């Protein structure tokens, strides 16, 4: 029987759907924009799956809002080993929880958050010269590291069933640079993680030429259609062919030659949608995520009102093999799974599986 330390960063990912590209130092602004907590529901999905597969698991956690209530709701009777110092949790609370789990001799730390939370857990493990495995439930805006399950339920399944471990990288980026359109990853730690196919790869930057596919999308843009253009360099090339300088890491809304909204939030996108709408996105290199990593503004409510155009270079598709989705809505994820035509050239498309 395993003992798992569960720590939830309750503010992780709040900045995503409101266009802040992260929550570090931006919690008040995120709330002012109408952001709602995202981490608790994702933590619950992981814990529900863990309980389905291994209900005998012993859970150590911190008092609410860092996991105790969610563990009880999932059917566990957790051992509460501490509590946050104040209502608004901080990185120090995450690090304190990880240290307490190490003192308790847990078999795995299951954390809920993004890359910043991963750094807090990983550095605590390393500072103690421990070799304890850790696993992330993806809930942040930045999820670049290879220590996360591909979805919350996948993380719960891995925690319940893994037999072996391996080494993986924890990477982080500067959110202020990220908001300005610069992505510079920094290796922060190498840690032990469960070995599992349902754990995501590290995000790889760069890719092949995309000029022909970008020209194809731009040439086929139709009058009266609202185009919701996601982040990244591939879709950035599409924006250039539509004759505007887009938000490199934001979502822009374009119709009939005009940028309706630059760097839009979920609410702004919904307000701008018309009778016919198309989302244009590119999967993340190295991971294959179409939705759920760095583009949470494209929420289930937005996706359900739009047709979907996925674009990618051939080299990127060769590298990732399959596509993934993690919208936060399991029914929508299931609807999106299957085979999808991805534009790889001016006219050429390749059939790719969404898993």
DOTITI-332338 format. One record per atom (N, C-alpha, C): x, y, z. Coordinates in steps of 0.05 Angstrom, whole numbers, padded with zeros to 5 digits, always signed. Layout:
<rs>
XYZ/...
</rs>
This chain:
<rs>
+00017-00024+00000/+00000+00000+00000/+00018+00025+00000/+00012+00043-00019/+00028+00067-00021/+00018+00089-00003/+00036+00106+00006/+00029+00131+00019/+00038+00154+00000/+00019+00171-00006/+00024+00193-00026/+00019+00220-00012/+00038+00237-00015/+00034+00264-00005/+00022+00282-00027/-00001+00294-00021/-00016+00310-00040/-00015+00339-00032/-00005+00356-00050/-00005+00385-00045/-00017+00399-00069/-00036+00417-00063/-00050+00432-00084/-00043+00461-00082/-00034+00472-00105/-00030+00501-00107/-00057+00513-00116/-00073+00524-00098/-00101+00531-00105/-00103+00553-00125/-00082+00569-00129/-00084+00592-00148/-00072+00585-00175/-00061+00561-00178/-00048+00554-00203/-00067+00556-00227/-00058+00568-00248/-00074+00569-00273/-00095+00590-00274/-00099+00606-00253/-00120+00625-00252/-00117+00647-00274/-00092+00652-00281/-00087+00674-00300/-00091+00665-00329/-00094+00639-00334/-00095+00630-00362/-00118+00640-00378/-00142+00634-00369/-00166+00641-00385/-00171+00671-00387/-00160+00686-00368/-00164+00715-00370/-00140+00729-00383/-00123+00714-00396/-00102+00725-00414/-00077+00734-00400/-00072+00726-00375/-00048+00736-00361/-00024+00718-00366/-00028+00694-00378/-00005+00676-00385/+00011+00668-00360/-00003+00666-00338/+00010+00658-00313/-00002+00673-00290/+00003+00663-00265/-00009+00675-00242/+00011+00685-00222/+00037+00681-00228/+00058+00691-00209/+00056+00721-00206/+00050+00730-00182/+00048+00758-00176/+00024+00772-00188/+00005+00756-00199/-00018+00768-00213/-00045+00758-00203/-00045+00747-00179/-00070+00736-00168/-00092+00757-00166/-00086+00780-00155/-00106+00801-00152/-00117+00810-00179/-00098+00813-00198/-00107+00822-00225/-00124+00800-00238/-00116+00775-00234/-00132+00753-00245/-00160+00753-00234/-00163+00757-00208/-00189+00758-00195/-00205+00782-00205/-00191+00805-00209/-00205+00828-00218/-00216+00824-00246/-00203+00807-00262/-00213+00801-00289/-00234+00779-00289/-00241+00769-00265/-00262+00749-00264/-00252+00720-00263/-00226+00716-00258/-00215+00689-00258/-00226+00673-00235/-00229+00647-00240/-00238+00629-00220/-00217+00607-00216/-00216+00596-00191/-00196+00575-00186/-00199+00551-00205/-00177+00542-00216/-00177+00519-00234/-00166+00494-00222/-00147+00498-00204/-00133+00475-00193/-00150+00456-00177/-00170+00465-00161/-00185+00446-00145/-00200+00425-00162/-00212+00433-00183/-00227+00413-00200/-00208+00393-00213/-00184+00402-00220/-00165+00385-00232/-00152+00366-00211/-00148+00376-00187/-00139+00359-00166/-00160+00337-00160/-00185+00345-00159/-00206+00326-00154/-00208+00304-00175/-00204+00311-00200/-00204+00291-00222/-00182+00271-00218/-00159+00280-00210/-00136+00262-00205/-00142+00244-00181/-00152+00256-00160/-00157+00240-00136/-00180+00221-00140/-00200+00228-00155/-00222+00209-00161/-00211+00185-00176/-00193+00189-00195/-00182+00167-00210/-00164+00150-00192/-00148+00163-00175/-00132+00148-00156/-00149+00131-00138/-00171+00141-00128/-00188+00126-00110/-00202+00103-00125/-00209+00107-00151/-00221+00086-00166/-00202+00062-00168/-00177+00067-00172/-00157+00046-00178/-00143+00036-00153/-00140+00053-00133/-00125+00045-00109/-00138+00058-00084/-00162+00050-00077/-00176+00063-00054/-00161+00060-00028/-00144+00040-00025/-00129+00035+00000/-00106+00054+00004/-00100+00071-00016/-00077+00089-00015/-00079+00107+00010/-00057+00110+00024/-00056+00129+00046/-00049+00157+00035/-00064+00177+00042/-00060+00204+00033/-00050+00222+00056/-00027+00234+00053/-00018+00256+00070/-00023+00282+00055/-00032+00302+00069/-00037+00327+00055/-00037+00350+00075/-00042+00374+00065/-00045+00398+00081/-00074+00406+00083/-00080+00422+00103/-00108+00430+00107/-00116+00448+00083/-00142+00452+00080/-00153+00468+00058/-00141+00496+00059/-00136+00508+00035/-00144+00499+00009/-00123+00482-00006/-00106+00468+00009/-00083+00454-00004/-00087+00424-00006/-00112+00414-00002/-00117+00386-00009/-00134+00370+00009/-00137+00376+00034/-00151+00358+00053/-00180+00354+00045/-00194+00376+00040/-00223+00373+00033/-00227+00358+00007/-00210+00363-00013/-00212+00349-00039/-00207+00319-00035/-00187+00312-00019/-00182+00284-00014/-00206+00270-00001/-00218+00284+00018/-00242+00272+00031/-00265+00269+00011/-00269+00289-00006/-00290+00287-00026/-00286+00264-00045/-00261+00257-00050/-00255+00235-00068/-00258+00208-00054/-00262+00207-00028/-00266+00182-00014/-00244+00174+00005/-00223+00189+00007/-00201+00183+00025/-00205+00194+00053/-00191+00183+00072/-00190+00194+00099/-00161+00203+00103/-00154+00227+00095/-00126+00236+00094/-00115+00241+00122/-00089+00239+00123/-00074+00248+00147/-00065+00276+00141/-00074+00295+00156/-00068+00324+00152/-00043+00330+00169/-00022+00338+00155/+00004+00341+00169/+00012+00371+00173/-00005+00389+00163/+00001+00417+00166/-00021+00434+00154/-00016+00460+00154/-00035+00479+00144/-00020+00504+00133/-00032+00517+00113/-00019+00542+00103/-00019+00563+00125/+00001+00581+00123/+00004+00602+00144/-00018+00623+00142/-00030+00626+00118/-00051+00646+00115/-00070+00637+00094/-00092+00652+00090/-00112+00643+00070/-00100+00643+00042/-00084+00662+00035/-00071+00663+00009/-00045+00648+00010/-00045+00624-00003/-00022+00607-00001/+00001+00618-00018/+00025+00610-00011/+00049+00619-00025/+00067+00595-00031/+00089+00600-00046/+00108+00579-00052/+00119+00567-00027/+00122+00584-00006/+00133+00574+00020/+00115+00552+00031/+00089+00554+00028/+00071+00533+00037/+00075+00507+00022/+00079+00509-00004/+00084+00485-00020/+00109+00472-00011/+00130+00488-00007/+00156+00477+00001/+00154+00464+00029/+00139+00477+00047/+00136+00466+00074/+00121+00439+00073/+00101+00438+00056/+00086+00412+00053/+00104+00390+00042/+00120+00397+00022/+00138+00377+00010/+00158+00367+00031/+00168+00385+00048/+00187+00378+00069/+00173+00360+00089/+00149+00366+00097/+00134+00349+00116/+00129+00321+00104/+00123+00320+00079/+00119+00294+00066/+00144+00277+00067/+00167+00290+00062/+00192+00276+00064/+00197+00265+00092/+00190+00281+00112/+00193+00272+00140/+00175+00249+00146/+00152+00247+00133/+00133+00226+00137/+00140+00200+00122/+00160+00202+00103/+00168+00178+00088/+00148+00170+00067/+00135+00189+00054/+00116+00181+00033/+00130+00168+00010/+00115+00154-00007/+00126+00141-00030/+00126+00158-00055/+00110+00179-00055/+00107+00196-00079/+00095+00223-00070/+00105+00245-00082/+00091+00270-00078/+00076+00276-00103/+00050+00279-00100/+00031+00286-00122/+00024+00315-00119/+00033+00332-00136/+00028+00361-00133/+00009+00370-00155/-00006+00391-00149/-00025+00402-00169/-00017+00431-00174/-00009+00437-00199/-00001+00464-00205/+00013+00464-00232/+00031+00484-00236/+00046+00486-00261/+00075+00483-00256/+00091+00495-00274/+00120+00492-00271/+00131+00505-00246/+00120+00527-00238/+00129+00540-00213/+00126+00522-00189/+00103+00509-00187/+00098+00490-00165/+00117+00466-00167/+00122+00457-00192/+00141+00435-00196/+00169+00442-00186/+00177+00467-00191/+00203+00476-00181/+00204+00476-00150/+00182+00486-00138/+00182+00486-00108/+00185+00458-00097/+00171+00439-00108/+00172+00411-00098/+00200+00399-00104/+00209+00403-00129/+00234+00391-00137/+00258+00402-00121/+00259+00428-00117/+00281+00439-00102/+00280+00431-00073/+00257+00428-00062/+00255+00418-00034/+00266+00390-00032/+00259+00373-00051/+00270+00345-00051/+00300+00346-00053/+00311+00363-00072/+00339+00363-00076/+00354+00375-00052/+00342+00395-00039/+00355+00408-00016/+00358+00388+00007/+00341+00368+00007/+00342+00347+00028/+00358+00323+00019/+00370+00324-00005/+00386+00302-00016/+00369+00276-00016/+00343+00280-00022/+00325+00257-00023/+00323+00248-00052/+00312+00224-00057/+00309+00213-00084/+00280+00204-00087/+00262+00219-00075/+00234+00213-00076/+00221+00220-00103/+00205+00202-00115/+00192+00210-00140/+00170+00230-00135/+00166+00247-00156/+00144+00267-00155/+00129+00265-00181/+00104+00274-00181/+00087+00274-00205/+00068+00297-00204/+00064+00310-00227/+00047+00334-00228/+00020+00329-00240/+00000+00341-00228/-00027+00343-00240/-00027+00370-00255/-00030+00370-00281/-00027+00396-00296/-00050+00415-00289/-00043+00438-00278/-00063+00458-00271/-00054+00486-00276/-00029+00490-00283/-00018+00517-00287/-00021+00525-00316/-00013+00550-00321/-00012+00560-00349/+00013+00549-00362/+00035+00551-00349/+00061+00540-00359/+00063+00511-00350/+00064+00493-00368/+00068+00465-00362/+00088+00454-00381/+00113+00463-00378/+00134+00456-00397/+00149+00431-00389/+00149+00424-00363/+00166+00403-00353/+00154+00375-00359/+00172+00355-00357/+00164+00328-00364/+00156+00312-00339/+00147+00326-00318/+00140+00313-00293/+00110+00311-00289/+00094+00319-00310/+00065+00319-00308/+00052+00296-00322/+00029+00287-00312/+00012+00270-00327/+00000+00286-00350/-00008+00272-00371/-00018+00287-00394/-00046+00300-00388/-00060+00289-00369/-00086+00300-00360/-00087+00295-00330/-00105+00308-00316/-00108+00302-00287/-00115+00272-00281/-00133+00261-00297/-00140+00233-00292/-00116+00214-00298/-00101+00222-00318/-00077+00206-00324/-00057+00207-00301/-00055+00230-00288/-00037+00232-00265/-00047+00214-00242/-00073+00214-00238/-00084+00197-00217/-00079+00167-00223/-00081+00160-00249/-00077+00132-00256/-00047+00125-00253/-00029+00142-00261/-00001+00137-00258/+00006+00133-00228/-00004+00151-00211/+00001+00150-00183/-00008+00123-00171/-00030+00113-00181/-00041+00088-00171/-00026+00063-00181/-00015+00064-00205/-00006+00040-00218/+00024+00038-00224/+00039+00059-00222/+00067+00058-00232/+00083+00037-00217/+00102+00025-00232/+00119+00005-00221/+00148+00013-00220/+00156+00030-00239/+00184+00038-00242/+00185+00069-00242/+00210+00079-00239/+00214+00108-00241/+00237+00113-00260/+00239+00138-00268/+00261+00147-00285/+00266+00177-00280/+00287+00188-00293/+00294+00216-00288/+00279+00233-00308/+00272+00257-00300/+00258+00276-00317/+00266+00305-00309/+00263+00323-00328/+00271+00351-00324/+00248+00368-00313/+00255+00386-00295/+00237+00407-00287/+00247+00433-00299/+00231+00445-00316/+00238+00470-00329/+00219+00492-00320/+00228+00517-00321/+00211+00539-00316/+00218+00562-00334/+00200+00581-00337/+00205+00605-00353/+00198+00630-00336/+00209+00652-00344/+00202+00678-00331/+00176+00688-00341/+00156+00690-00324/+00129+00698-00333/+00128+00726-00344/+00144+00745-00334/+00144+00772-00344/+00154+00772-00373/+00176+00757-00378/+00185+00754-00406/+00165+00740-00423/+00151+00720-00412/+00131+00705-00426/+00108+00723-00436/+00100+00742-00418/+00079+00760-00425/+00088+00780-00447/+00114+00784-00449/+00124+00802-00470/+00130+00787-00495/+00125+00761-00496/+00128+00745-00520/+00155+00731-00522/+00170+00730-00500/+00196+00717-00500/+00194+00691-00484/+00204+00669-00495/+00203+00643-00481/+00232+00634-00478/+00242+00634-00454/+00269+00623-00448/+00266+00603-00425/+00268+00578-00432/+00266+00557-00411/+00292+00555-00396/+00289+00549-00371/+00312+00545-00353/+00310+00518-00339/+00330+00501-00341/+00329+00476-00327/+00334+00481-00297/+00314+00474-00281/+00316+00479-00252/+00323+00455-00236/+00316+00431-00246/+00322+00407-00230/+00319+00382-00248/+00332+00361-00240/+00327+00335-00252/+00318+00316-00230/+00295+00305-00232/+00283+00290-00210/+00274+00262-00218/+00267+00246-00199/+00256+00220-00205/+00226+00222-00207/+00215+00209-00227/+00186+00210-00233/+00177+00181-00240/+00151+00176-00237/+00141+00150-00247/+00145+00147-00277/+00153+00123-00285/+00156+00117-00313/+00129+00109-00324/+00119+00124-00343/+00092+00119-00354/+00089+00133-00381/+00074+00120-00399/+00069+00132-00425/+00051+00156-00423/+00035+00157-00402/+00016+00179-00399/+00028+00203-00385/+00055+00204-00383/+00068+00227-00373/+00078+00243-00397/+00075+00270-00396/+00082+00286-00419/+00112+00290-00422/+00119+00295-00447/+00147+00302-00453/+00153+00331-00447/+00178+00338-00445/+00185+00366-00443/+00178+00381-00469/+00169+00406-00466/+00163+00421-00490/+00189+00428-00505/+00189+00423-00531/+00212+00429-00547/+00205+00455-00563/+00223+00473-00564/+00219+00498-00579/+00229+00495-00608/+00217+00511-00625/+00226+00512-00652/+00210+00493-00670/+00217+00491-00695/+00203+00474-00714/+00212+00480-00742/+00199+00466-00762/+00206+00470-00790/+00193+00494-00802/+00196+00497-00828/+00184+00520-00842/+00154+00517-00843/+00141+00539-00839/+00111+00539-00839/+00100+00560-00859/+00117+00571-00875/+00107+00592-00893/+00085+00583-00912/+00088+00560-00923/+00067+00551-00942/+00041+00546-00929/+00040+00533-00905/+00015+00528-00892/+00002+00555-00882/+00019+00574-00873/+00009+00599-00864/-00004+00614-00888/+00009+00613-00911/-00002+00626-00935/-00029+00613-00942/-00030+00586-00939/-00055+00572-00946/-00078+00581-00928/-00073+00583-00902/-00094+00591-00884/-00104+00619-00890/-00084+00638-00895/-00091+00665-00901/-00107+00668-00927/-00099+00653-00947/-00112+00655-00973/-00141+00645-00972/-00146+00626-00953/-00173+00615-00951/-00190+00629-00930/-00180+00650-00918/-00196+00664-00898/-00222+00675-00912/-00244+00671-00899/-00270+00678-00912/-00282+00703-00899/-00296+00718-00915/-00310+00742-00905/-00331+00734-00885/-00333+00750-00864/-00354+00746-00844/-00347+00725-00823/-00325+00711-00827/-00318+00690-00808/-00298+00702-00787/-00303+00696-00762/-00286+00705-00740/-00264+00684-00735/-00239+00692-00737/-00216+00674-00733/-00204+00679-00706/-00202+00658-00690/-00190+00659-00664/-00163+00646-00666/-00142+00662-00665/-00115+00653-00672/-00098+00649-00647/-00090+00624-00642/-00076+00618-00618/-00047+00627-00617/-00033+00621-00595/-00005+00630-00592/+00014+00612-00607/+00039+00621-00607/+00061+00605-00619/+00071+00615-00646/+00094+00606-00653/+00107+00616-00678/+00093+00606-00703/+00082+00582-00702/+00068+00572-00727/+00044+00589-00733/+00027+00593-00713/+00003+00610-00718/+00012+00639-00721/+00035+00646-00709/+00045+00673-00714/+00051+00678-00743/+00060+00658-00758/+00064+00661-00787/+00038+00665-00801/+00017+00652-00792/-00010+00657-00803/-00018+00686-00799/-00013+00696-00775/-00020+00724-00769/-00005+00743-00788/+00020+00737-00793/+00036+00754-00811/+00024+00755-00839/+00015+00731-00848/+00002+00730-00874/-00025+00743-00875/-00037+00746-00852/-00062+00762-00850/-00057+00791-00847/-00031+00799-00847/-00021+00826-00848/-00025+00840-00821/-00019+00826-00799/-00017+00840-00774/+00003+00826-00756/+00014+00841-00737/+00033+00830-00718/+00018+00821-00694/+00017+00795-00691/+00001+00783-00670/+00015+00783-00643/+00000+00774-00623/+00011+00770-00596/+00025+00742-00596/+00051+00742-00594/+00066+00716-00597/+00056+00694-00579/+00049+00701-00554/+00040+00681-00535/+00012+00685-00526/-00003+00701-00541/-00031+00707-00534/-00049+00698-00556/-00075+00701-00552/-00096+00694-00571/-00107+00720-00583/-00107+00721-00609/-00117+00745-00624/-00143+00737-00639/-00161+00757-00641/-00186+00752-00655/-00187+00770-00679/-00191+00759-00703/-00189+00773-00728/-00214+00767-00746/-00224+00788-00759/-00246+00784-00778/-00245+00806-00799/-00248+00797-00824/-00251+00816-00847/-00229+00837-00848/-00204+00828-00843/-00181+00845-00845/-00175+00862-00821/-00190+00859-00800/-00186+00875-00775/-00181+00857-00751/-00163+00866-00734/-00158+00853-00709/-00179+00864-00689/-00198+00846-00682/-00219+00855-00663/-00208+00857-00635/-00192+00838-00627/-00180+00839-00600/-00153+00826-00601/-00133+00840-00590/-00106+00829-00588/-00102+00818-00559/-00089+00795-00557/-00083+00783-00531/-00108+00781-00515/-00128+00767-00525/-00155+00766-00514/-00157+00746-00491/-00175+00753-00472/-00182+00734-00451/-00205+00717-00461/-00212+00697-00446/-00235+00680-00453/-00260+00696-00456/-00266+00714-00438/-00290+00730-00439/-00291+00748-00463/-00268+00760-00470/-00267+00777-00494/-00271+00761-00519/-00260+00737-00520/-00264+00720-00543/-00293+00713-00547/-00306+00705-00525/-00334+00698-00527/-00351+00721-00536/-00345+00745-00526/-00360+00769-00535/-00356+00776-00564/-00333+00768-00575/-00327+00775-00603/-00336+00755-00624/-00344+00731-00615/-00351+00710-00634/-00376+00718-00649/-00377+00709-00675/-00400+00714-00692/-00416+00689-00697/-00429+00689-00720/-00445+00666-00727/-00428+00643-00737/-00405+00649-00749/-00386+00628-00758/-00358+00635-00748/-00346+00616-00735/-00320+00620-00721/-00301+00597-00726/-00275+00604-00728/-00255+00583-00732/-00232+00588-00713/-00224+00568-00697/-00200+00569-00681/-00177+00558-00698/-00154+00573-00698/-00130+00564-00712/-00109+00560-00690/-00100+00535-00687/-00080+00529-00666/-00059+00510-00677/-00036+00509-00664/-00015+00490-00671/-00008+00474-00646/-00003+00448-00649/+00005+00433-00625/+00032+00441-00614/+00035+00438-00589/+00061+00445-00576/+00082+00424-00584/+00105+00434-00593/+00126+00416-00600/+00136+00399-00577/+00141+00374-00582/+00151+00356-00562/+00129+00343-00545/+00105+00356-00543/+00084+00346-00527/+00059+00338-00543/+00053+00355-00563/+00029+00349-00580/+00003+00360-00570/+00003+00376-00548/-00022+00387-00538/-00033+00408-00557/-00058+00405-00565/-00072+00424-00581/-00086+00444-00563/-00098+00435-00542/-00111+00452-00522/-00102+00444-00494/-00100+00464-00477/-00095+00459-00449/-00067+00465-00439/-00050+00475-00457/-00023+00483-00449/-00016+00510-00461/-00017+00531-00445/-00010+00557-00454/-00032+00572-00469/-00055+00559-00473/-00077+00572-00488/-00104+00568-00474/-00104+00570-00447/-00129+00565-00433/-00150+00585-00438/-00143+00607-00452/-00164+00626-00461/-00184+00612-00480/-00173+00592-00494/-00190+00575-00511/-00204+00554-00494/-00223+00563-00479/-00237+00546-00460/-00258+00529-00474/-00269+00510-00460/-00291+00493-00472/-00313+00510-00483/-00320+00532-00470/-00342+00549-00480/-00335+00562-00507/-00309+00568-00510/-00300+00579-00536/-00298+00558-00557/-00286+00535-00550/-00282+00513-00569/-00309+00504-00581/-00329+00502-00564/-00354+00491-00572/-00369+00508-00593/-00360+00534-00595/-00373+00552-00614/-00357+00555-00640/-00336+00540-00643/-00317+00544-00665/-00312+00518-00680/-00306+00521-00706/-00293+00500-00721/-00264+00501-00714/-00250+00479-00721/-00222+00477-00713/-00204+00473-00737/-00183+00489-00738/-00162+00486-00758/-00135+00483-00743/-00123+00459-00745/-00098+00454-00733/-00076+00455-00754/-00055+00470-00749/-00033+00473-00768/-00007+00465-00755/+00011+00453-00771/+00037+00446-00760/+00056+00438-00783/+00081+00442-00778/+00101+00433-00798/+00103+00403-00797/+00112+00391-00819/+00115+00362-00821/+00135+00353-00800/+00156+00368-00796/+00176+00359-00777/+00165+00358-00748/+00148+00377-00742/+00136+00377-00715/+00119+00353-00711/+00103+00346-00731/+00085+00323-00729/+00101+00297-00728/+00123+00296-00743/+00140+00272-00742/+00151+00268-00714/+00157+00291-00701/+00169+00290-00674/+00149+00281-00653/+00125+00292-00654/+00106+00287-00632/+00090+00261-00636/+00085+00253-00661/+00072+00227-00666/+00042+00228-00663/+00031+00238-00640/+00003+00239-00636/-00004+00266-00623/-00029+00274-00624/-00039+00299-00612/-00054+00293-00586/-00055+00313-00569/-00068+00310-00543/-00085+00334-00537/-00106+00330-00521/-00123+00352-00512/-00127+00350-00482/-00129+00372-00468/-00134+00373-00439/-00149+00399-00434/-00174+00400-00443/-00190+00425-00441/-00200+00431-00413/-00201+00411-00396/-00214+00415-00370/-00242+00404-00370/-00252+00396-00393/-00279+00385-00396/-00276+00357-00408/-00280+00336-00391/-00275+00309-00401/-00292+00301-00424/-00317+00310-00424/-00335+00304-00447/-00325+00316-00473/-00316+00341-00471/-00305+00354-00495/-00279+00341-00504/-00262+00334-00485/-00237+00319-00492/-00244+00294-00507/-00264+00279-00498/-00271+00254-00512/-00282+00260-00540/-00297+00282-00542/-00308+00289-00568/-00286+00297-00588/-00265+00309-00578/-00243+00318-00595/-00224+00295-00603/-00224+00273-00588/-00207+00251-00593/-00215+00236-00619/-00196+00223-00631/-00201+00210-00656/-00181+00219-00677/-00189+00218-00702/-00171+00226-00724/-00177+00254-00734/-00156+00270-00739/-00160+00298-00746/-00141+00304-00769/-00151+00320-00788/-00134+00329-00810/-00119+00354-00802/-00093+00354-00803/-00076+00376-00796/-00063+00388-00821/-00066+00414-00825/-00054+00427-00848/-00024+00428-00845/-00009+00418-00864/+00020+00418-00863/+00032+00433-00887/+00015+00443-00905/+00025+00458-00928/+00003+00476-00939/+00008+00489-00962/-00012+00506-00973/-00038+00492-00978/-00036+00467-00988/-00060+00451-00993/-00059+00424-00978/-00035+00415-00972/-00032+00388-00961/-00040+00386-00932/-00052+00363-00926/-00060+00357-00898/-00050+00329-00891/-00047+00325-00865/-00039+00299-00855/-00058+00290-00834/-00066+00264-00835/-00084+00254-00815/-00069+00247-00790/-00077+00258-00767/-00064+00253-00741/-00085+00244-00721/-00076+00227-00703/-00094+00217-00682/-00092+00235-00657/-00115+00243-00646/-00117+00257-00621/-00123+00236-00600/-00106+00234-00579/-00110+00213-00559/-00116+00226-00532/
</rs>
